Amino acid sequence: MGVSLVTSTIDNILDLLKNNNMQPGDKLPTVDNLAVKFKVGHSTVREALKALSAQNILAIRQGSGTFVSQKNGISNDPLGIGMMGEDVSTIFDMLTVRLIFEPEIAAIAAQKATLKNIRQINELCLMVEELIRAEKNYDDEDNLFHSAIGNASGNKIIYKITQIIHTSIKKNIFITDNSLCEETMLTHRQIARAIANGDSAGAKNGMIIHLNAQREFLLKNYDLQT
């Protein structure tokens, strides 16, 4: 099997995704179908799928098939935050970055959100609340809530930026020891409601309050230089 054959198959699969406007979660044709379509062997298709999965473009689920990845080709930790450990100053720095970007992103989302976007944001808002009330881990759903707001902006680059910076979400929840749960529920509701109502100022303000609560917690409980 030549490397060039695998490479051309990768290019063909990427073209398939683009030409069909396939979105995260969409299922690809089977290996058999792809092999016939691209006139290559099954092993070539599998190698191509494996390579795209390693790049977080596709997600291979044993027994279910191959899907467009929710990670949109973004590496698991592109900023190398994992290598910085659980240092509070790093988390504080990430909150500063989030305060620069996310209030404006929420404001844009209030202007651009579709009914589908609004429904998704509201569903995730409720999911986070349910998990908090059940005293269960909610960092993944919190991550998805903020990413959904980025997606609602209608800007593909903004969406990718939100996915990258939300590597920090789990660390934020860990470091605040879940002490801001009530605040999270209230401000998430405020943000979701403002976006649904097309209220840019309300969405922006809600996001500032939400993120600043975490910032104030860190300043109050840790010895940080500002």
Secondary structure, DSSP 4 states (H G I P E B T S, - for coil): --HHHHHHHHHHHHHHHHHTT--TTPBPPPHHHHHHHHT--HHHHHHHHHHHHHTTSEEEETTTEEEE-TTTT--S-TT-GGGGTT-HHHHHHHHHHHHHHHHHHHHHHHHH--HHHHHHHHHHHHHHHHHHHTT---HHHHHHHHHHHHHHTT-HHHHHHHHHHGGGHHHHHHHTTTTTHHHHHHHHHHHHHHHHTT-HHHHHHHHHHHHHHHHHHHHHHS----
